[in-house]
Amino acid sequence: MTAATAATPAQLAAYLARIGFAGIPRADLDTLTAIHRAHVESFAWNCIDAFVGRATGRDPAAAFVKIVEQGRGGWCYEMNGLLAAMLEAIGFRLTRLAAAVMRDELGEVSLGNHLMMIVHLDRDYIADVGLGSGLVEPIPFAAGRTTQRGSDYALEPIAGGWWRFHNRPGVLPPYFDFSPDIHDESLLDGSCRWLQTDPASPFRQNLVVQRYTPHGLDSLVGRSLTCRDASGETQREIATAAELDTVLRERFGLSNIDIAAVWTGIEATTQPA
C-alpha cells in the first residue's frame, strides 16, 4: 500500500472494525459520512513522533500499523493518508491535495504542510480527518458556511483559484488554503520531512494531541488539557509523567507511547502553571 494505492480487504475489514463501522460499506455519501465521523472519534490526532524526534513517512501501510494496530494515532499525513487508502478500497474516487496551513503568515513554504482530499461522488466533498480540531463530517466543496455540533466552519474562494477553509472558532489552526490543481506529492513529502526535522517546526516545539468525543473535543497542548462540550470548557494542567500517561490512555485512547520521552520534551518546552 503506497500513497496512491488502496488497502487490502483484510486491512479494510480491520479498520472498519476498529472504528466500529457496522453494515456494508458503499461508495456513497452515507458511508463517507459515517466513516469520517467514526474516524475522528476513534483516533487521536497527535504530533508525538515529531515532538520526540521519531521519523515517520507518508506510507498508508505504515499508518495502518501505527494507528489501527498499535493504537498510537497520527497527524494529517497519516490520518488522511489512511482514510484515503480505506476509501479507495471501498471504491471511492478521490484526489489528494497539498494544502497550506496559515499560508498568509508563512508564505509559499507552507505548501504541502497539510494533506487533505476531495472525494468525488454526485458532487465533490471535502473530507479531512487530519486537523484534529477540524471537520467531524465531510462537507460539500462549495462556498458557504456549515455547522457541525454547534461550531461553524466555512469555505470561501480566494484569489488565484485558491480556496480557504475556516476552522471552528477558538482552535488551532484557524484556517488552511488549497487549490484543486495542487496535488504534487513532492510538496507533501518535503513538508512532512521539514515538520519532523527542523527545530523551527511547530511540532518539534509543541506537543499537541486532539480527539473528538461524541459530545465535544479534547485537546492537550503541552501540559494544558482542555475539554470542550455543550456545557462549556474546562482546563487543567498535567503535573507528572504518570498523569500524562493516564490522560493519553483514558482520554485519547493512545497506547504504546514512550511517555518518558514525551515528558522530557514537555519539561524542556513548557513551564508548570
C-alpha positions as CSV (number, residue, x, y, z in Angstrom):
1,M,0.0,0.0,0.0
2,T,1.6,3.3,-1.2
3,A,0.3,6.9,-1.0
4,A,-1.6,6.2,-4.2
5,T,-3.0,2.7,-3.7
6,A,-5.8,1.3,-1.7
7,A,-5.8,-1.0,1.3
8,T,-6.2,-4.8,1.1
9,P,-9.6,-6.4,2.0
10,A,-8.1,-7.6,5.3
11,Q,-6.8,-4.1,6.2
12,L,-10.1,-2.5,5.3
13,A,-12.0,-5.0,7.5
14,A,-9.7,-4.4,10.4
15,Y,-10.0,-0.6,10.0
16,L,-13.8,-0.7,9.9
17,A,-13.9,-3.0,12.9
18,R,-11.6,-0.6,14.8
19,I,-13.8,2.4,14.2
20,G,-17.0,0.5,14.9
21,F,-18.5,0.8,11.4
22,A,-21.5,-1.5,11.0
23,G,-23.0,-2.6,7.8
24,I,-21.8,-2.9,4.2
25,P,-19.6,0.0,3.1
26,R,-20.5,1.5,-0.2
27,A,-19.1,4.4,-2.2
28,D,-21.8,6.8,-1.2
29,L,-22.3,9.8,1.0
30,D,-23.9,7.9,3.9
31,T,-20.8,5.6,4.1
32,L,-18.4,8.5,3.7
33,T,-20.1,10.5,6.5
34,A,-20.3,7.6,8.9
35,I,-16.6,6.6,8.4
36,H,-15.4,10.2,8.6
37,R,-17.3,10.7,11.9
38,A,-16.2,7.4,13.4
39,H,-12.5,8.0,12.4
40,V,-12.2,11.3,14.2
41,E,-13.9,9.8,17.3
42,S,-11.8,6.7,17.3
43,F,-8.3,8.0,16.6
44,A,-6.4,10.8,18.3
45,W,-4.7,13.4,16.1
46,N,-1.2,14.0,17.5
47,C,2.3,15.0,16.6
48,I,4.0,12.8,19.3
49,D,6.5,11.2,16.9
50,A,7.7,14.6,15.5
51,F,7.8,16.0,19.0
52,V,10.2,13.3,20.3
53,G,12.2,13.2,17.1
54,R,11.0,9.9,15.7
55,A,10.8,9.8,11.9
56,T,7.6,8.9,10.1
57,G,6.7,8.9,6.4
58,R,3.5,9.1,4.3
59,D,3.0,5.4,3.6
60,P,-0.5,4.4,4.5
61,A,0.6,0.9,5.2
62,A,2.8,2.2,8.0
63,A,0.0,4.5,9.1
64,F,-2.3,1.4,9.3
65,V,0.2,-0.4,11.6
66,K,0.7,2.7,13.8
67,I,-2.9,3.9,14.1
68,V,-5.1,0.8,13.7
69,E,-2.8,-2.0,15.1
70,Q,-0.6,-0.1,17.6
71,G,-3.2,2.5,18.8
72,R,-0.8,5.5,18.5
73,G,-2.9,7.9,16.4
74,G,-1.2,10.2,13.9
75,W,-1.0,13.5,12.2
76,C,-2.5,14.7,8.9
77,Y,-0.2,12.7,6.6
78,E,-1.1,9.5,8.4
79,M,-4.7,10.2,9.3
80,N,-5.8,11.4,5.9
81,G,-3.5,9.0,4.2
82,L,-5.0,6.1,6.0
83,L,-8.6,7.3,5.4
84,A,-7.9,7.8,1.6
85,A,-6.5,4.3,1.3
86,M,-9.5,2.8,3.0
87,L,-12.0,4.9,1.0
88,E,-10.3,3.8,-2.2
89,A,-10.6,0.1,-1.1
90,I,-14.3,0.7,-0.8
91,G,-14.5,2.1,-4.3
92,F,-14.5,5.9,-3.7
93,R,-12.7,8.2,-6.2
94,L,-10.7,10.9,-4.6
95,T,-7.9,13.4,-5.1
96,R,-5.2,14.1,-2.5
97,L,-4.2,17.8,-2.3
98,A,-1.2,19.6,-0.9
99,A,-2.8,22.2,1.3
100,A,-1.2,25.1,3.1
101,V,-2.0,25.9,6.8
102,M,-1.6,29.6,7.6
103,R,-0.4,30.5,4.1
104,D,-0.8,34.2,4.6
105,E,1.6,34.1,7.6
106,L,4.1,31.5,6.2
107,G,4.1,32.2,2.5
108,E,4.5,29.6,-0.2
109,V,6.8,27.5,2.0
110,S,3.6,26.3,3.6
111,L,2.5,24.4,0.6
112,G,2.2,20.7,1.5
113,N,2.2,21.2,5.3
114,H,-1.3,19.7,5.3
115,L,-2.7,16.7,3.4
116,M,-6.4,16.8,2.6
117,M,-8.7,15.3,0.0
118,I,-11.6,15.8,-2.3
119,V,-14.0,12.9,-2.7
120,H,-15.9,12.7,-6.0
121,L,-19.5,11.5,-5.7
122,D,-22.6,13.0,-7.3
123,R,-20.8,16.2,-6.3
124,D,-17.4,16.9,-4.8
125,Y,-16.9,16.8,-1.0
126,I,-14.1,17.9,1.3
127,A,-13.0,15.1,3.6
128,D,-10.4,15.9,6.2
129,V,-9.7,13.9,9.4
130,G,-6.2,15.3,9.7
131,L,-6.7,18.6,11.6
132,G,-7.6,17.2,14.9
133,S,-9.9,20.1,15.6
134,G,-11.5,20.3,12.1
135,L,-14.4,18.6,10.4
136,V,-16.4,15.9,12.1
137,E,-18.1,15.0,8.8
138,P,-17.4,15.8,5.2
139,I,-18.8,18.9,3.6
140,P,-19.7,19.9,0.0
141,F,-16.9,21.5,-1.9
142,A,-18.9,24.8,-2.3
143,A,-18.7,28.3,-0.9
144,G,-20.6,28.8,2.3
145,R,-20.9,28.1,6.0
146,T,-21.8,24.8,7.7
147,T,-22.4,24.0,11.4
148,Q,-21.4,20.7,13.0
149,R,-22.0,20.1,16.6
150,G,-22.7,23.7,17.3
151,S,-19.5,25.0,15.7
152,D,-19.3,27.0,12.4
153,Y,-16.9,26.2,9.5
154,A,-16.7,27.9,6.2
155,L,-15.3,27.5,2.7
156,E,-14.6,30.5,0.5
157,P,-12.9,31.1,-2.8
158,I,-9.9,33.4,-2.7
159,A,-7.6,34.9,-5.3
160,G,-5.8,32.8,-7.9
161,G,-8.2,29.8,-8.0
162,W,-7.4,29.0,-4.3
163,W,-9.9,28.2,-1.6
164,R,-9.8,28.8,2.1
165,F,-11.2,26.5,4.8
166,H,-12.0,28.4,8.0
167,N,-11.8,26.1,11.0
168,R,-14.2,26.3,14.0
169,P,-13.6,29.4,16.2
170,G,-11.2,29.2,19.1
171,V,-9.0,26.3,18.0
172,L,-5.8,25.9,16.0
173,P,-5.1,26.0,13.2
174,P,-7.6,28.8,12.3
175,Y,-7.5,28.1,8.5
176,F,-5.8,26.4,5.6
177,D,-5.7,27.2,1.8
178,F,-5.9,24.7,-1.0
179,S,-6.1,24.6,-4.8
180,P,-7.8,21.7,-6.6
181,D,-4.9,21.8,-9.0
182,I,-2.1,21.4,-6.5
183,H,-1.5,17.8,-5.6
184,D,2.2,17.5,-6.0
185,E,3.4,14.5,-3.9
186,S,6.9,16.1,-3.6
187,L,5.4,19.1,-1.8
188,L,3.8,16.8,0.8
189,D,7.0,14.7,1.1
190,G,9.1,17.8,1.6
191,S,6.9,19.4,4.2
192,C,6.5,16.1,6.0
193,R,10.3,15.9,6.4
194,W,10.6,19.6,7.4
195,L,7.9,19.4,10.1
196,Q,9.7,16.5,11.7
197,T,13.3,17.6,11.5
198,D,13.6,21.4,11.6
199,P,13.9,23.0,15.1
200,A,11.6,25.8,13.9
201,S,8.8,23.3,13.2
202,P,5.8,23.9,15.5
203,F,5.5,20.2,16.0
204,R,9.1,20.0,17.3
205,Q,8.3,22.8,19.7
206,N,4.9,21.8,21.0
207,L,3.1,18.6,22.0
208,V,-0.4,18.6,20.6
209,V,-3.0,15.8,21.0
210,Q,-6.6,16.2,20.0
211,R,-9.6,13.9,19.6
212,Y,-13.4,14.4,19.2
213,T,-15.7,12.7,21.6
214,P,-19.4,12.0,20.7
215,H,-20.2,15.2,22.6
216,G,-17.1,17.5,22.4
217,L,-13.4,18.0,21.7
218,D,-10.5,17.2,23.9
219,S,-7.2,19.0,23.4
220,L,-3.8,18.6,25.0
221,V,-1.2,21.3,24.2
222,G,2.0,20.9,26.2
223,R,0.8,20.5,29.8
224,S,-2.6,22.0,29.3
225,L,-5.7,19.8,28.9
226,T,-8.8,21.4,27.5
227,C,-12.1,19.6,27.3
228,R,-15.0,21.2,25.4
229,D,-18.6,20.1,25.2
230,A,-22.1,21.6,25.1
231,S,-21.9,22.7,28.7
232,G,-18.7,24.7,28.2
233,E,-15.0,24.3,28.6
234,T,-12.7,23.0,31.4
235,Q,-9.0,23.2,31.7
236,R,-6.4,21.6,33.9
237,E,-2.6,21.3,34.0
238,I,-0.8,17.9,33.7
239,A,1.7,17.8,36.6
240,T,3.6,14.4,36.2
241,A,4.6,11.8,33.6
242,A,2.2,9.3,35.3
243,E,-0.7,11.7,34.9
244,L,0.2,12.3,31.3
245,D,0.2,8.5,30.7
246,T,-3.3,8.2,32.2
247,V,-4.6,11.1,30.2
248,L,-3.3,9.8,26.9
249,R,-4.7,6.3,27.6
250,E,-8.0,7.2,29.1
251,R,-8.9,10.5,27.4
252,F,-7.3,10.0,24.0
253,G,-7.1,6.2,23.6
254,L,-3.4,6.3,23.0
255,S,-1.3,3.3,23.9
256,N,2.3,2.2,23.1
257,I,3.6,5.8,23.8
258,D,7.1,6.5,25.0
259,I,5.9,8.5,28.0
260,A,9.4,9.2,29.3
261,A,10.5,10.8,26.0
262,V,7.3,12.8,25.7
263,W,7.5,14.1,29.3
264,T,11.2,15.0,28.8
265,G,10.1,17.1,25.8
266,I,7.3,18.7,27.7
267,E,9.6,19.7,30.6
268,A,12.1,21.2,28.0
269,T,9.4,23.2,26.2
270,T,6.9,24.3,28.9
271,Q,6.8,25.6,32.4
272,P,4.5,24.4,35.1
273,A,1.5,26.6,35.8
